[in-house]
Amino acid sequence: MSEKSRIRWLCRRGMKELDVLLERFVGAEYDDLDERERGELLTLVGMEDPDLYYLIMERSEPDNAVQAELLGRIRQFKRPAGAG
């Protein structure tokens, strides 16, 4: 199983909102991530749903600058395609 396939599998969440958001992000952005970002993505998808949800909704603080930047990129996928 490739690393991307593994990440996609880990994006399957109990919270449908996270599932859709993460799947869209990985499909569109994973190949452009550097190794540090891929590592942080793996950390994020390893979190419990409520903890990850709070990070994405900016209700809790990321652990580091790479994680903060990655979360910002993920948040862009909250809006439907074509929305401003």
C-alpha positions as a Markdown table, in Angstrom:
| # | Residue | x | y | z |
|---|---|---|---|---|
| 1 | Met | 0.0 | 0.0 | 0.0 |
| 2 | Ser | 1.4 | 3.4 | -1.0 |
| 3 | Glu | 1.8 | 6.1 | 1.6 |
| 4 | Lys | -0.9 | 8.2 | -0.1 |
| 5 | Ser | -3.3 | 5.2 | 0.0 |
| 6 | Arg | -2.5 | 4.7 | 3.7 |
| 7 | Ile | -3.3 | 8.4 | 4.4 |
| 8 | Arg | -6.5 | 8.2 | 2.4 |
| 9 | Trp | -7.5 | 5.2 | 4.5 |
| 10 | Leu | -6.8 | 7.1 | 7.7 |
| 11 | Cys | -8.9 | 9.9 | 6.5 |
| 12 | Arg | -12.0 | 7.7 | 6.8 |
| 13 | Arg | -13.4 | 9.2 | 10.0 |
| 14 | Gly | -16.4 | 8.8 | 12.3 |
| 15 | Met | -17.3 | 12.4 | 11.6 |
| 16 | Lys | -18.6 | 12.7 | 8.0 |
| 17 | Glu | -17.5 | 16.3 | 7.9 |
| 18 | Leu | -13.9 | 15.4 | 8.6 |
| 19 | Asp | -14.1 | 12.4 | 6.2 |
| 20 | Val | -15.2 | 14.6 | 3.3 |
| 21 | Leu | -12.8 | 17.5 | 4.1 |
| 22 | Leu | -9.7 | 15.3 | 4.5 |
| 23 | Glu | -10.5 | 13.2 | 1.5 |
| 24 | Arg | -10.8 | 16.2 | -0.7 |
| 25 | Phe | -7.6 | 17.7 | 0.7 |
| 26 | Val | -5.6 | 14.6 | 0.2 |
| 27 | Gly | -6.9 | 14.1 | -3.3 |
| 28 | Ala | -6.0 | 17.6 | -4.4 |
| 29 | Glu | -2.9 | 18.4 | -2.3 |
| 30 | Tyr | -1.1 | 15.4 | -1.1 |
| 31 | Asp | 1.3 | 15.1 | -4.0 |
| 32 | Asp | 2.5 | 18.7 | -3.5 |
| 33 | Leu | 3.2 | 18.3 | 0.3 |
| 34 | Asp | 6.8 | 18.1 | 1.4 |
| 35 | Glu | 8.1 | 15.5 | 3.9 |
| 36 | Arg | 7.5 | 17.6 | 6.9 |
| 37 | Glu | 3.9 | 18.4 | 5.8 |
| 38 | Arg | 3.3 | 14.7 | 5.1 |
| 39 | Gly | 4.5 | 13.9 | 8.6 |
| 40 | Glu | 2.2 | 16.5 | 10.2 |
| 41 | Leu | -0.7 | 15.2 | 8.1 |
| 42 | Leu | -0.1 | 11.8 | 9.4 |
| 43 | Thr | 0.0 | 13.2 | 13.0 |
| 44 | Leu | -3.3 | 15.0 | 12.3 |
| 45 | Val | -5.1 | 12.0 | 10.9 |
| 46 | Gly | -3.9 | 10.0 | 13.9 |
| 47 | Met | -5.8 | 12.3 | 16.3 |
| 48 | Glu | -9.2 | 11.6 | 17.8 |
| 49 | Asp | -12.0 | 13.2 | 15.8 |
| 50 | Pro | -13.0 | 15.8 | 18.4 |
| 51 | Asp | -9.3 | 17.0 | 18.7 |
| 52 | Leu | -8.8 | 17.2 | 15.0 |
| 53 | Tyr | -12.2 | 19.0 | 14.6 |
| 54 | Tyr | -11.2 | 21.6 | 17.2 |
| 55 | Leu | -7.9 | 22.2 | 15.3 |
| 56 | Ile | -9.7 | 22.6 | 12.0 |
| 57 | Met | -12.3 | 24.9 | 13.5 |
| 58 | Glu | -9.6 | 27.0 | 15.2 |
| 59 | Arg | -10.9 | 26.2 | 18.6 |
| 60 | Ser | -7.5 | 24.8 | 19.7 |
| 61 | Glu | -3.9 | 25.7 | 18.8 |
| 62 | Pro | -1.7 | 23.7 | 16.5 |
| 63 | Asp | 1.5 | 22.2 | 17.9 |
| 64 | Asn | 3.9 | 24.0 | 15.5 |
| 65 | Ala | 4.2 | 26.3 | 12.5 |
| 66 | Val | 4.1 | 23.4 | 9.9 |
| 67 | Gln | 0.9 | 22.1 | 11.4 |
| 68 | Ala | -0.6 | 25.6 | 11.5 |
| 69 | Glu | 0.2 | 26.1 | 7.8 |
| 70 | Leu | -1.1 | 22.7 | 6.9 |
| 71 | Leu | -4.4 | 23.3 | 8.8 |
| 72 | Gly | -4.8 | 26.5 | 6.9 |
| 73 | Arg | -4.6 | 24.7 | 3.6 |
| 74 | Ile | -7.0 | 22.0 | 4.9 |
| 75 | Arg | -9.5 | 24.7 | 5.9 |
| 76 | Gln | -9.7 | 26.0 | 2.3 |
| 77 | Phe | -11.5 | 22.7 | 1.5 |
| 78 | Lys | -14.3 | 23.5 | 3.9 |
| 79 | Arg | -16.1 | 25.5 | 1.2 |
| 80 | Pro | -17.7 | 23.9 | -1.8 |
| 81 | Ala | -15.8 | 24.2 | -5.1 |
| 82 | Gly | -16.3 | 27.6 | -6.6 |
| 83 | Ala | -17.2 | 29.4 | -3.4 |
| 84 | Gly | -15.3 | 32.5 | -2.5 |
